[in-house]
Amino acid sequence: MMSNKLMGPIGRLMGLRYKSHPWHGVDIGKDAPDVLTCFIEMVTTDTVKYEVDKETGYLRIDRPQKYSNTVPALYGFIPQTFSADKVAEYCMGKIGRKGIRGDGDPIDICVLTEKQIVHGDILVRAKPIGGFRMIDGNQSDDKIIAVLNNDAVYGKYKDINDCPALVIARLKHYFLTYKDLPGNPRDVEITHTFGIDEAYEIVRRSMEDYLTKFDTLSTALSNV
């Protein structure tokens, strides 16, 4: 399977001795895109923006939040995904614009759960239900919305329409404002909210973009 291309015997043996890189060394899961393994960087109580350092795989402080808003869900990314040509092509087709490119990052994901998770730097299994299409400048920056697998409250949601509108509104508000600085507005917009089918398509395309970008990494590991 595509998701397992980098997870051969060499990769698993290295993981026994070294911490696996959360972007490249964690398997997205054999049931993707229905159920995904996700890496969580931030939780709902964080007042500092954390993100994975792409070179080392460790969490680093990106910046303190300038305002009092906190992310209203578990927030992180989907391993072994990449936003590039195929993701951008899909975005342009949906919004009817040209000149959009992928943002060069793994796909972001927000995971809803009734449980209070107290820290990030963890892996969770989650089921996509939809998301919203965010454009940051001329870059596609899709946000997948998912529910924690088997969650007592959110686990029964099958599509974005099952989710309370207020929850989606809070997520949108966070992502439209968390990068704002006084006197330095950002060119960010959310074009629309989408359901589970579009979420699946974005995940599939981002998996293909990942393999295109990092195929040489797979080859290098196989020759170790």
VOPAMAR-513773 format. One record per atom (N, C-alpha, C, O): atom name; y negated, z, x; residue in one letter; residue number from 1. Coordinates in steps of 0.02 Angstrom, whole numbers, plus 50000, padded with zeros to 5 digits. Atoms other than C-alpha are relative to their C-alpha. Layout:
atome:py:pz:px:residu:num
CA:Y:Z:X:A:NUM
...
This chain:
atome:py:pz:px:residu:num
N:50059:50000:50042:M:1
CA:50000:50000:50000:M:1
C:49938:50000:50043:M:1
O:49940:50023:50101:M:1
N:50062:50001:49963:M:2
CA:49819:49973:50053:M:2
C:49980:50069:50022:M:2
O:49958:50079:50079:M:2
N:50026:49934:49985:S:3
CA:49780:50158:50045:S:3
C:50037:50034:50056:S:3
O:50011:50081:50086:S:3
N:49959:49967:49949:N:4
CA:49918:50202:50168:N:4
C:49999:49963:50067:N:4
O:50037:49981:50112:N:4
N:49996:50042:49941:K:5
CA:49880:50071:50301:K:5
C:49986:50038:50064:K:5
O:50014:50022:50116:K:5
N:50017:49962:49941:L:6
CA:49805:50197:50421:L:6
C:50039:50065:50006:L:6
O:50026:50105:50051:L:6
N:49966:49936:50002:M:7
CA:49926:50337:50380:M:7
C:50073:49995:50022:M:7
O:50117:50023:49990:M:7
N:49934:50007:49974:G:8
CA:50078:50289:50482:G:8
C:50021:50061:50040:G:8
O:49985:50110:50041:G:8
N:49974:49942:49963:P:9
CA:50183:50404:50592:P:9
C:49952:50026:50054:P:9
O:49946:50086:50063:P:9
N:50046:49978:49948:I:10
CA:50054:50406:50733:I:10
C:49944:50042:49970:I:10
O:49927:50095:49995:I:10
N:50053:49963:50032:G:11
CA:49916:50461:50616:G:11
C:50021:50068:49976:G:11
O:49984:50116:49983:G:11
N:49975:49935:50024:R:12
CA:50022:50598:50540:R:12
C:50013:50048:50057:R:12
O:49999:50108:50052:R:12
N:49989:49956:49942:L:13
CA:50073:50664:50711:L:13
C:49935:50025:50030:L:13
O:49931:50083:50050:L:13
N:50065:49978:49975:M:14
CA:49893:50668:50768:M:14
C:49970:50054:49956:M:14
O:49936:50100:49980:M:14
N:50026:49950:50045:G:15
CA:49850:50767:50613:G:15
C:50030:50069:50008:G:15
O:50000:50118:49988:G:15
N:49969:49935:49987:L:16
CA:49970:50904:50665:L:16
C:49965:50038:50056:L:16
O:49967:50099:50059:L:16
N:50032:49969:49943:R:17
CA:49870:50936:50823:R:17
C:49925:50003:49993:R:17
O:49893:50050:50017:R:17
N:50072:50005:50006:Y:18
CA:49694:50885:50778:Y:18
C:49981:49997:49926:Y:18
O:50020:49976:49884:Y:18
N:50026:50006:50068:K:19
CA:49588:50898:50623:K:19
C:49990:49926:49983:K:19
O:49957:49890:50021:K:19
N:50007:50069:50020:S:20
CA:49599:50732:50531:S:20
C:49927:49986:49980:S:20
O:49894:50028:49949:S:20
N:50067:50021:50022:H:21
CA:49436:50639:50508:H:21
C:50002:49990:49925:H:21
O:50044:49953:49900:H:21
N:49995:50003:50073:P:22
CA:49398:50659:50321:P:22
C:49987:49931:49970:P:22
O:50008:49917:49914:P:22
N:50011:50067:50025:W:23
CA:49342:50478:50304:W:23
C:50059:49954:50017:W:23
O:50083:49917:49974:W:23
N:49949:50047:49976:H:24
CA:49475:50388:50407:H:24
C:50071:50029:50002:H:24
O:50119:49992:49997:H:24
N:49935:49969:49990:G:25
CA:49617:50513:50426:G:25
C:50031:50032:49939:G:25
O:50084:50062:49944:G:25
N:49975:49972:50063:V:26
CA:49640:50567:50245:V:26
C:50020:49943:49954:V:26
O:49982:49896:49944:V:26
N:49974:50051:50044:D:27
CA:49746:50462:50128:D:27
C:49967:50005:49931:D:27
O:49965:50059:49902:D:27
N:50032:50001:50065:I:28
CA:49656:50410:49969:I:28
C:50049:50019:49944:I:28
O:50028:50041:49890:I:28
N:49949:49982:50049:G:29
CA:49821:50438:49877:G:29
C:50037:49940:49972:G:29
O:50007:49887:49961:G:29
N:49958:50055:50022:K:30
CA:49964:50331:49816:K:30
C:49986:49979:49929:K:30
O:50005:49924:49908:K:30
N:50014:50016:50070:D:31
CA:49901:50336:49636:D:31
C:49930:49973:49990:D:31
O:49908:49965:49933:D:31
N:50068:50027:50006:A:32
CA:49727:50268:49674:A:32
C:50001:49932:49965:A:32
O:50047:49893:49977:A:32
N:50060:49960:50014:P:33
CA:49620:50225:49581:P:33
C:50007:50050:49943:P:33
O:49957:50082:49925:P:33
N:49992:49955:50057:D:34
CA:49694:50328:49438:D:34
C:49988:50073:50020:D:34
O:49952:50110:49985:D:34
N:50010:49933:49973:V:35
CA:49700:50488:49540:V:35
C:49983:49992:50074:V:35
O:50018:49957:50111:V:35
N:50025:50009:49932:L:36
CA:49604:50503:49704:L:36
C:50000:50066:50038:L:36
O:49988:50119:50009:L:36
N:50015:49944:49956:T:37
CA:49603:50622:49850:T:37
C:49927:49993:50021:T:37
O:49906:49940:50045:T:37
N:50072:50002:49985:C:38
CA:49419:50666:49877:C:38
C:49982:50055:50050:C:38
O:50012:50109:50049:C:38
N:50025:49950:49954:F:39
CA:49328:50757:50015:F:39
C:49934:50027:49973:F:39
O:49888:49989:49960:F:39
N:50060:49969:50029:I:40
CA:49199:50881:49949:I:40
C:49956:50027:50056:I:40
O:49977:50068:50097:I:40
N:50050:49978:49952:E:41
CA:49043:50907:50053:E:41
C:49958:50058:49973:E:41
O:49940:50104:50010:E:41
N:50046:49952:50029:M:42
CA:48938:51010:49932:M:42
C:50027:50027:49935:M:42
O:50064:49994:49899:M:42
N:49982:49969:50063:V:43
CA:48963:51131:49789:V:43
C:49936:50020:49963:V:43
O:49881:50013:49990:V:43
N:50057:49991:50045:T:44
CA:48850:51185:49647:T:44
C:49951:50054:50023:T:44
O:49895:50056:49998:T:44
N:50045:49946:49977:T:45
CA:48776:51336:49739:T:45
C:49963:49982:50065:T:45
O:49923:50022:50089:T:45
N:50030:50018:49936:D:46
CA:48723:51242:49896:D:46
C:49926:49983:49992:D:46
O:49907:49944:49949:D:46
N:50071:50015:49998:T:47
CA:48536:51240:49931:T:47
C:49982:49961:50063:T:47
O:49923:49948:50076:T:47
N:50007:50042:49941:V:48
CA:48561:51140:50091:V:48
C:50043:49938:49990:V:48
O:50099:49943:49965:V:48
N:49963:50062:50006:K:49
CA:48614:50958:50094:K:49
C:50046:49992:50060:K:49
O:50024:49984:50116:K:49
N:49950:50011:49949:Y:50
CA:48776:50943:50192:Y:50
C:50028:49930:49994:Y:50
O:50034:49903:49940:Y:50
N:49963:50062:50002:E:51
CA:48859:50782:50242:E:51
C:50043:49995:50063:E:51
O:50029:50026:50113:E:51
N:49955:50007:49944:V:52
CA:49000:50729:50356:V:52
C:49967:49958:50055:V:52
O:49938:49906:50042:V:52
N:50020:50038:49942:D:53
CA:48951:50674:50530:D:53
C:50052:49944:50011:D:53
O:50111:49959:50021:D:53
N:49953:50056:49999:K:54
CA:49028:50500:50542:K:54
C:50039:49996:50066:K:54
O:50095:49972:50066:K:54
N:49966:50005:49936:E:55
CA:49072:50515:50726:E:55
C:50053:50054:50009:E:55
O:50108:50040:50031:E:55
N:49954:49944:49987:T:56
CA:49154:50687:50730:T:56
C:50043:50018:49940:T:56
O:50098:50045:49949:T:56
N:49964:49980:50060:G:57
CA:49209:50712:50550:G:57
C:49984:50071:49977:G:57
O:50012:50094:49928:G:57
N:50019:49933:50019:Y:58
CA:49130:50885:50544:Y:58
C:49940:49999:49953:Y:58
O:49899:49953:49956:Y:58
N:50058:49994:50042:L:59
CA:49006:50941:50412:L:59
C:49939:50019:50041:L:59
O:49944:50060:50086:L:59
N:50063:49981:49967:R:60
CA:48827:50948:50470:R:60
C:49946:50009:49947:R:60
O:49951:49983:49891:R:60
N:50056:49992:50045:I:61
CA:48664:51002:50390:I:61
C:49957:49938:50004:I:61
O:49930:49921:50057:I:61
N:50043:50058:50003:D:62
CA:48570:50848:50335:D:62
C:49928:50022:49993:D:62
O:49884:50000:50030:D:62
N:50067:49973:50010:R:63
CA:48419:50941:50270:R:63
C:50003:50055:49947:R:63
O:50046:50054:49903:R:63
N:50006:49953:50055:P:64
CA:48370:51092:50166:P:64
C:49972:49963:49939:P:64
O:49932:49916:49946:P:64
N:50029:50029:50061:Q:65
CA:48333:51047:49985:Q:65
C:49927:50019:49995:Q:65
O:49909:50077:50006:Q:65
N:50072:49987:50004:K:66
CA:48146:51030:49960:K:66
C:49981:50034:49934:K:66
O:49929:50067:49930:K:66
N:50014:49970:50065:Y:67
CA:48154:51086:49779:Y:67
C:50059:50043:49980:Y:67
O:50108:50049:50016:Y:67
N:49951:49950:50020:S:68
CA:48257:51210:49680:S:68
C:50062:49970:49968:S:68
O:50109:50007:49952:S:68
N:49943:50030:50034:N:69
CA:48378:51084:49603:N:69
C:50062:50001:50045:N:69
O:50057:49990:50106:N:69
N:49937:50001:49964:T:70
CA:48560:51097:49655:T:70
C:50046:49950:49966:T:70
O:50038:49936:49906:T:70
N:49956:50050:50028:V:71
CA:48698:50970:49629:V:71
C:50044:50032:49946:V:71
O:50076:50082:49959:V:71
N:49965:49968:50056:P:72
CA:48779:51005:49458:P:72
C:50074:49983:49996:P:72
O:50102:49982:49941:P:72
N:49929:50015:49998:A:73
CA:48956:50959:49512:A:73
C:50022:50004:50073:A:73
O:49980:50007:50118:A:73
N:49976:50008:49931:L:74
CA:49066:50956:49666:L:74
C:49981:49929:50023:L:74
O:49988:49881:49985:L:74
N:50026:50064:49977:Y:75
CA:48997:50815:49773:Y:75
C:50028:49983:50069:Y:75
O:50027:50025:50114:Y:75
N:49973:50022:49936:G:76
CA:49076:50716:49912:G:76
C:50012:49926:50000:G:76
O:49972:49888:49972:G:76
N:49986:50071:49996:F:77
CA:49157:50549:49946:F:77
C:50075:49987:49997:F:77
O:50116:50033:50001:F:77
N:49931:50021:50005:I:78
CA:49318:50451:49929:I:78
C:50022:49973:50068:I:78
O:49994:49924:50091:I:78
N:49978:50024:49934:P:79
CA:49411:50432:50095:P:79
C:50026:49928:49997:P:79
O:50049:49904:49945:P:79
N:49974:50069:49992:Q:80
CA:49457:50258:50157:Q:80
C:49970:49952:49949:Q:80
O:50004:49907:49924:Q:80
N:50039:50048:50039:T:81
CA:49323:50173:50051:T:81
C:49938:49983:50039:T:81
O:49918:50020:50085:T:81
N:50060:50023:49964:F:82
CA:49170:50077:50109:F:82
C:49961:49955:49954:F:82
O:49988:49911:49921:F:82
N:50044:50040:50042:S:83
CA:49022:50003:50018:S:83
C:49971:49943:50041:S:83
O:49925:49953:50081:S:83
N:50023:50058:49962:A:84
CA:48997:49828:50086:A:84
C:49999:49939:49954:A:84
O:49976:49944:49897:A:84
N:50010:50064:50035:D:85
CA:49010:49646:50029:D:85
C:50030:49998:49930:D:85
O:49997:49977:49883:D:85
N:49967:50004:50065:K:86
CA:49136:49662:49886:K:86
C:49968:50047:49949:K:86
O:49961:50029:49891:K:86
N:50033:49953:50045:V:87
CA:49051:49815:49813:V:87
C:49931:49973:49980:V:87
O:49912:49976:49922:V:87
N:50066:50028:50014:A:88
CA:48880:49733:49828:A:88
C:50003:49940:49953:A:88
O:49962:49933:49909:A:88
N:49991:50058:50043:E:89
CA:48943:49573:49748:E:89
C:50010:50021:49927:E:89
O:49982:49991:49881:E:89
N:49988:49975:50067:Y:90
CA:49005:49671:49598:Y:90
C:49936:50028:49970:Y:90
O:49921:50017:49911:Y:90
N:50063:49972:50023:C:91
CA:48841:49764:49585:C:91
C:49951:49946:49978:C:91
O:49922:49951:49924:C:91
N:50047:50053:50016:M:92
CA:48737:49605:49588:M:92
C:50020:49964:49936:M:92
O:49977:49944:49896:M:92
N:49977:50032:50061:G:93
CA:48845:49529:49452:G:93
C:49984:50042:49938:G:93
O:49971:50014:49885:G:93
N:50012:49956:50056:K:94
CA:48819:49680:49341:K:94
C:49926:50008:49983:K:94
O:49908:50015:49925:K:94
N:50071:49988:50014:I:95
CA:48631:49698:49362:I:95
C:49960:49935:50000:I:95
O:49900:49935:49984:I:95
N:50035:50065:50002:G:96
CA:48588:49512:49377:G:96
C:49946:49992:50052:G:96
O:49896:49960:50039:G:96
N:50049:50007:49945:R:97
CA:48496:49525:49543:R:97
C:50035:49973:50062:R:97
O:50096:49976:50068:R:97
N:49975:50021:49935:K:98
CA:48516:49451:49715:K:98
C:49971:50045:50054:K:98
O:49924:50083:50042:K:98
N:50027:49963:49943:G:99
CA:48488:49527:49886:G:99
C:50021:50072:50005:G:99
O:49993:50109:50046:G:99
N:49974:49931:49995:I:100
CA:48585:49689:49856:I:100
C:50056:50001:50051:I:100
O:50098:49955:50054:I:100
N:49945:49991:49952:R:101
CA:48697:49750:49996:R:101
C:50029:50069:49993:R:101
O:49997:50115:49967:R:101
N:49969:49934:50000:G:102
CA:48819:49893:50013:G:102
C:49963:50047:50047:G:102
O:49931:50025:50095:G:102
N:50038:49953:49960:D:103
CA:48748:50052:50087:D:103
C:50035:50020:50065:D:103
O:50008:50060:50104:D:103
N:49966:49986:49937:G:104
CA:48877:50059:50227:G:104
C:50030:50069:50005:G:104
O:50044:50093:50060:G:104
N:49970:49933:50002:D:105
CA:48949:50227:50174:D:105
C:50062:49998:49956:D:105
O:50073:49950:49919:D:105
N:49946:49994:50050:P:106
CA:49107:50283:50085:P:106
C:49970:50011:49931:P:106
O:49911:50030:49925:P:106
N:50024:49993:50068:I:107
CA:49092:50288:49896:I:107
C:49992:50074:49982:I:107
O:50037:50114:49992:I:107
N:50014:49931:50021:D:108
CA:49011:50447:49829:D:108
C:50037:50017:49936:D:108
O:50049:49973:49894:D:108
N:49966:49978:50060:I:109
CA:49099:50549:49697:I:109
C:49976:50070:49979:I:109
O:49966:50113:50022:I:109
N:50017:49935:50030:C:110
CA:49049:50693:49582:C:110
C:50060:50023:49959:C:110
O:50083:49986:49915:C:110
N:49939:49975:50033:V:111
CA:49194:50800:49522:V:111
C:49982:50059:49955:V:111
O:49956:50110:49979:V:111
N:50015:49947:50049:L:112
CA:49175:50904:49364:L:112
C:50059:50048:49995:L:112
O:50117:50027:49992:L:112
N:49949:49949:50009:T:113
CA:49270:51067:49349:T:113
C:49969:50063:49970:T:113
O:49910:50076:49980:T:113
N:50023:49937:50028:E:114
CA:49256:51230:49254:E:114
C:50003:50056:50052:E:114
O:49972:50108:50043:E:114
N:49991:49948:49949:K:115
CA:49305:51327:49411:K:115
C:49939:50004:50046:K:115
O:49906:49954:50059:K:115
N:50053:49992:49951:Q:116
CA:49178:51399:49531:Q:116
C:50030:49994:50070:Q:116
O:50065:50039:50094:Q:116
N:49977:50013:49932:I:117
CA:49217:51324:49701:I:117
C:49943:50022:50047:I:117
O:49887:49999:50040:I:117
N:50053:49966:49964:V:118
CA:49122:51424:49831:V:118
C:49978:49965:50064:V:118
O:49926:49982:50092:V:118
N:50021:50035:49939:H:119
CA:49117:51306:49981:H:119
C:50030:49930:50001:H:119
O:50080:49916:49968:H:119
N:49976:50068:49991:G:120
CA:49139:51125:50030:G:120
C:50048:49997:50059:G:120
O:50079:50046:50077:G:120
N:49953:50012:49946:D:121
CA:49240:51049:50172:D:121
C:50072:50010:49976:D:121
O:50113:50039:50011:D:121
N:49933:49993:50030:I:122
CA:49392:51040:50058:I:122
C:50021:49933:49970:I:122
O:49979:49889:49957:I:122
N:49972:50058:50035:L:123
CA:49505:50908:49982:L:123
C:50019:50019:49929:L:123
O:50047:50073:49918:L:123
N:49979:49989:50069:V:124
CA:49531:50894:49794:V:124
C:50029:49935:49973:V:124
O:50014:49881:49999:V:124
N:49975:50059:50036:R:125
CA:49626:50776:49680:R:125
C:49962:49995:49936:R:125
O:49955:50043:49898:R:125
N:50044:50009:50058:A:126
CA:49518:50701:49545:A:126
C:50015:49933:49966:A:126
O:50041:49887:49997:A:126
N:49989:50060:50041:K:127
CA:49527:50571:49406:K:127
C:49933:49971:49980:K:127
O:49895:50003:49943:K:127
N:50063:50032:50020:P:128
CA:49382:50449:49388:P:128
C:49998:49989:49924:P:128
O:50048:49973:49893:P:128
N:50010:50015:50071:I:129
CA:49310:50433:49212:I:129
C:49942:49952:49990:I:129
O:49930:49930:49933:I:129
N:50057:50045:50006:G:130
CA:49158:50324:49249:G:130
C:49952:50011:50058:G:130
O:49973:50026:50113:G:130
N:50050:49989:49949:G:131
CA:48996:50338:49344:G:131
C:49934:49968:49982:G:131
O:49924:49947:49925:G:131
N:50061:50036:50011:F:132
CA:48823:50266:49362:F:132
C:49980:49960:50062:F:132
O:49994:49980:50119:F:132
N:50019:50046:49946:R:133
CA:48751:50125:49464:R:133
C:49930:50017:50024:R:133
O:49882:50011:49987:R:133
N:50064:49982:49971:M:134
CA:48612:50182:49579:M:134
C:49982:49949:50053:M:134
O:50024:49930:50094:M:134
N:50027:50046:49951:I:135
CA:48505:50063:49680:I:135
C:49948:50037:50041:I:135
O:49898:50061:50014:I:135
N:50045:49965:49954:D:136
CA:48419:50139:49832:D:136
C:49969:49947:50044:D:136
O:50000:49924:50092:D:136
N:50030:50057:49966:G:137
CA:48295:50010:49894:G:137
C:50036:49937:49980:G:137
O:50034:49918:49921:G:137
N:49959:50059:50016:N:138
CA:48405:49855:49904:N:138
C:50074:50013:50012:N:138
O:50112:49966:50024:N:138
N:49931:49982:49985:Q:139
CA:48567:49949:49930:Q:139
C:50036:50028:49937:Q:139
O:50007:50065:49898:Q:139
N:49958:49973:50053:S:140
CA:48708:49983:49807:S:140
C:50025:50069:50020:S:140
O:50054:50078:50074:S:140
N:49982:49930:49985:D:141
CA:48740:50171:49800:D:141
C:50034:50030:49939:D:141
O:50011:50080:49911:D:141
N:49965:49978:50060:D:142
CA:48865:50193:49658:D:142
C:50022:50073:50005:D:142
O:50041:50096:50059:D:142
N:49975:49932:50005:K:143
CA:48909:50369:49602:K:143
C:50057:50002:49950:K:143
O:50047:49991:49890:K:143
N:49942:49993:50044:I:144
CA:49084:50390:49532:I:144
C:50000:50071:49972:I:144
O:49990:50119:50008:I:144
N:49992:49935:50032:I:145
CA:49104:50531:49407:I:145
C:50074:50010:49983:I:145
O:50106:49966:49954:I:145
N:49929:49986:50009:A:146
CA:49275:50613:49401:A:146
C:50009:50071:49974:A:146
O:49962:50110:49974:A:146
N:49982:49932:50021:V:147
CA:49362:50767:49333:V:147
C:50054:50026:50046:V:147
O:50098:49988:50068:V:147
N:49949:49970:49958:L:148
CA:49465:50887:49436:L:148
C:50067:49992:49965:L:148
O:50074:50007:49906:L:148
N:49935:50012:50030:N:149
CA:49647:50843:49408:N:149
C:50028:50065:49971:N:149
O:50031:50116:50004:N:149
N:49971:49943:50037:N:150
CA:49725:50962:49279:N:150
C:49950:50056:49987:N:150
O:49971:50113:49974:N:150
N:50049:49949:50016:D:151
CA:49561:51054:49253:D:151
C:50007:50021:49927:D:151
O:50018:49980:49883:D:151
N:49988:49973:50068:A:152
CA:49572:51167:49099:A:152
C:49950:49975:49949:A:152
O:49968:49966:49891:A:152
N:50052:50022:50046:V:153
CA:49408:51107:49023:V:153
C:49990:49925:50004:V:153
O:49992:49890:49953:V:153
N:50017:50070:49991:Y:154
CA:49368:50936:49096:Y:154
C:50060:49955:50009:Y:154
O:50054:49894:50002:Y:154
N:49942:50039:49983:G:155
CA:49544:50879:49136:G:155
C:50024:49952:49946:G:155
O:50059:49903:49961:G:155
N:49978:50043:50055:K:156
CA:49572:50802:48964:K:156
C:49954:49940:49988:K:156
O:49969:49897:49948:K:156
N:50045:50056:50009:Y:157
CA:49423:50683:48979:Y:157
C:50032:49937:50028:Y:157
O:50060:49937:50082:Y:157
N:49970:50063:49981:K:158
CA:49482:50503:48987:K:158
C:49948:49947:50020:K:158
O:49964:49900:50056:K:158
N:50052:50049:49988:D:159
CA:49316:50409:48996:D:159
C:49933:50035:49999:D:159
O:49927:50092:49976:D:159
N:50067:49971:49996:I:160
CA:49131:50440:49025:I:160
C:49974:50021:49932:I:160
O:49934:50067:49927:I:160
N:50024:49984:50067:N:161
CA:49103:50442:48837:N:161
C:50026:50068:49976:N:161
O:49999:50095:49928:N:161
N:49975:49933:50018:D:162
CA:49206:50603:48827:D:162
C:49956:50055:50029:D:162
O:49960:50113:50007:D:162
N:50040:49951:49964:C:163
CA:49081:50690:48940:C:163
C:49935:50014:49962:C:163
O:49903:49967:49939:C:163
N:50064:49985:50033:P:164
CA:48931:50782:48862:P:164
C:49942:49964:50033:P:164
O:49938:49959:50094:P:164
N:50057:50038:49974:A:165
CA:48771:50681:48880:A:165
C:49957:50041:50047:A:165
O:49928:50015:50094:A:165
N:50041:49958:49959:L:166
CA:48682:50830:48955:L:166
C:50026:50004:50072:L:166
O:49987:50008:50119:L:166
N:49970:49998:49933:V:167
CA:48804:50836:49101:V:167
C:49981:49937:50040:V:167
O:49963:49942:50099:V:167
N:50019:50062:49967:I:168
CA:48770:50653:49142:I:168
C:49926:50000:50016:I:168
O:49905:49977:50070:I:168
N:50072:49998:49989:A:169
CA:48582:50680:49123:A:169
C:49983:50044:50060:A:169
O:49938:50027:50099:A:169
N:50013:49956:49943:R:170
CA:48586:50824:49247:R:170
C:50019:49966:50066:R:170
O:49983:49972:50116:R:170
N:49980:50035:49940:L:171
CA:48682:50721:49374:L:171
C:49949:49945:50018:L:171
O:49931:49939:50077:L:171
N:50049:50052:49987:K:172
CA:48560:50576:49357:K:172
C:49936:50030:50027:K:172
O:49907:50004:50075:K:172
N:50063:49968:49978:H:173
CA:48410:50691:49376:H:173
C:50006:50023:50072:H:173
O:49959:50014:50111:H:173
N:49991:49977:49931:Y:174
CA:48482:50765:49535:Y:174
C:49994:49942:50049:Y:174
O:49957:49947:50098:Y:174
N:49999:50055:49952:F:175
CA:48513:50598:49619:F:175
C:49934:49960:50001:F:175
O:49920:49926:50050:F:175
N:50065:50034:50001:L:176
CA:48344:50528:49566:L:176
C:49946:50040:50034:L:176
O:49892:50013:50050:L:176
N:50053:49957:49974:T:177
CA:48249:50675:49639:T:177
C:50016:50036:50065:T:177
O:49971:50060:50098:T:177
N:49983:49956:49944:Y:178
CA:48346:50759:49780:Y:178
C:49973:49977:50067:Y:178
O:49969:50016:50114:Y:178
N:50029:50025:49937:K:179
CA:48273:50647:49916:K:179
C:49924:49997:49998:K:179
O:49893:49978:50048:K:179
N:50073:50004:50006:D:180
CA:48094:50658:49852:D:180
C:49966:50048:50048:D:180
O:49988:50104:50059:D:180
N:50044:49958:49960:L:181
CA:47962:50724:49969:L:181
C:49929:49991:49973:L:181
O:49911:49937:49951:L:181
N:50069:50006:50025:P:182
CA:47781:50762:49919:P:182
C:49963:49943:50035:P:182
O:49960:49939:50096:P:182
N:50038:50056:49973:G:183
CA:47678:50603:49941:G:183
C:50043:49944:50028:G:183
O:50016:49897:50057:G:183
N:49955:50051:49972:N:184
CA:47832:50501:49988:N:184
C:50053:49981:49949:N:184
O:50112:49995:49959:N:184
N:49951:50018:50051:P:185
CA:47914:50433:49830:P:185
C:50049:49948:50025:P:185
O:50031:49906:50066:P:185
N:49948:50047:49978:R:186
CA:48077:50337:49852:R:186
C:50012:49947:49947:R:186
O:50004:49960:49887:R:186
N:49986:50055:50045:D:187
CA:48123:50171:49776:D:187
C:50073:50005:49978:D:187
O:50116:49969:50004:D:187
N:49932:49986:50024:V:188
CA:48277:50234:49683:V:188
C:50001:49991:49925:V:188
O:49956:50014:49890:V:188
N:49992:50006:50073:E:189
CA:48338:50186:49510:E:189
C:50073:50001:49982:E:189
O:50117:49984:50022:E:189
N:49934:50004:50029:I:190
CA:48490:50203:49401:I:190
C:49998:49948:49946:I:190
O:49961:49955:49897:I:190
N:50005:50056:50047:T:191
CA:48522:50042:49308:T:191
C:50039:50012:49936:T:191
O:50016:49995:49882:T:191
N:49962:49984:50060:H:192
CA:48658:50100:49190:H:192
C:50059:50045:50016:H:192
O:50078:50054:50074:H:192
N:49939:49960:49995:T:193
CA:48805:50213:49159:T:193
C:50060:49956:49983:T:193
O:50055:49914:49938:T:193
N:49942:50042:50014:F:194
CA:48979:50137:49164:F:194
C:50062:50044:49988:F:194
O:50063:50103:50005:F:194
N:49940:49965:50018:G:195
CA:49152:50185:49104:G:195
C:50055:49995:50052:G:195
O:50043:49975:50109:G:195
N:49945:49994:49953:I:196
CA:49322:50204:49182:I:196
C:50021:49934:50031:I:196
O:50041:49932:50089:I:196
N:49978:50065:49973:D:197
CA:49362:50019:49202:D:197
C:49956:49978:50059:D:197
O:49982:49954:50109:D:197
N:50044:50018:49945:E:198
CA:49208:49988:49309:E:198
C:50009:50047:50060:E:198
O:50006:50026:50117:E:198
N:49987:49953:49945:A:199
CA:49243:50145:49409:A:199
C:50061:49979:50039:A:199
O:50060:49979:50101:A:199
N:49939:50024:49966:Y:200
CA:49418:50081:49447:Y:200
C:49985:49939:50043:Y:200
O:50008:49935:50100:Y:200
N:50015:50062:49963:E:201
CA:49349:49911:49500:E:201
C:49960:50015:50063:E:201
O:49972:49984:50115:E:201
N:50040:49982:49941:I:202
CA:49221:49990:49618:I:202
C:50045:50031:50053:I:202
O:50038:50016:50112:I:202
N:49955:49968:49952:V:203
CA:49356:50097:49698:V:203
C:50044:49947:50034:V:203
O:50052:49948:50095:V:203
N:49957:50052:49972:R:204
CA:49471:49947:49721:R:204
C:49961:49957:50050:R:204
O:49985:49944:50105:R:204
N:50040:50041:49955:R:205
CA:49332:49841:49797:R:205
C:49981:50038:50063:R:205
O:49980:50009:50118:R:205
N:50019:49961:49941:S:206
CA:49278:49981:49912:S:206
C:50060:50011:50047:S:206
O:50051:50017:50107:S:206
N:49940:49996:49958:M:207
CA:49458:49999:49973:M:207
C:50008:49935:50040:M:207
O:50027:49937:50098:M:207
N:49996:50064:49966:E:208
CA:49457:49813:50015:E:208
C:49946:49994:50053:E:208
O:49959:49971:50109:E:208
N:50054:50000:49951:D:209
CA:49288:49829:50101:D:209
C:50017:50043:50060:D:209
O:50001:50027:50117:D:209
N:49980:49955:49946:Y:210
CA:49358:49973:50202:Y:210
C:50049:49965:50047:Y:210
O:50041:49968:50108:Y:210
N:49950:50034:49959:L:211
CA:49507:49873:50262:L:211
C:49969:49943:50040:L:211
O:49989:49930:50097:L:211
N:50034:50054:49964:T:212
CA:49394:49727:50309:T:212
C:49960:50028:50059:T:212
O:49961:50001:50113:T:212
N:50042:49971:49948:K:213
CA:49277:49840:50407:K:213
C:50041:50033:50056:K:213
O:50024:50026:50115:K:213
N:49965:49958:49952:F:214
CA:49406:49950:50493:F:214
C:50071:49975:50016:F:214
O:50113:50013:50037:F:214
N:49935:50028:49984:D:215
CA:49554:49833:50515:D:215
C:50017:50008:50074:D:215
O:50075:50019:50091:D:215
N:49987:49991:49929:T:216
CA:49533:49846:50703:T:216
C:50021:50071:50016:T:216
O:50058:50082:50064:T:216
N:49978:49931:49990:L:217
CA:49553:50035:50690:L:217
C:50074:50007:49986:L:217
O:50110:50041:50022:L:217
N:49929:49999:50016:S:218
CA:49721:50010:50606:S:218
C:50042:49969:50058:S:218
O:50094:49996:50076:S:218
N:49965:50032:49946:T:219
CA:49773:49891:50745:T:219
C:50002:50044:50062:T:219
O:50053:50048:50096:T:219
N:50003:49956:49942:A:220
CA:49717:50012:50880:A:220
C:50049:50057:49994:A:220
O:50084:50074:50043:A:220
N:49954:49943:50010:L:221
CA:49816:50156:50805:L:221
C:50073:49977:50006:L:221
O:50115:50013:50032:L:221
N:49931:50023:49998:S:222
CA:49972:50050:50789:S:222
C:50023:49985:50071:S:222
O:50084:49981:50084:S:222
N:49983:50015:49931:N:223
CA:49965:50012:50976:N:223
C:50000:50062:50045:N:223
O:50011:50056:50105:N:223
N:50002:49939:49960:V:224
CA:49949:50193:51032:V:224
C:50070:50018:50024:V:224
O:50079:50068:50059:V:224
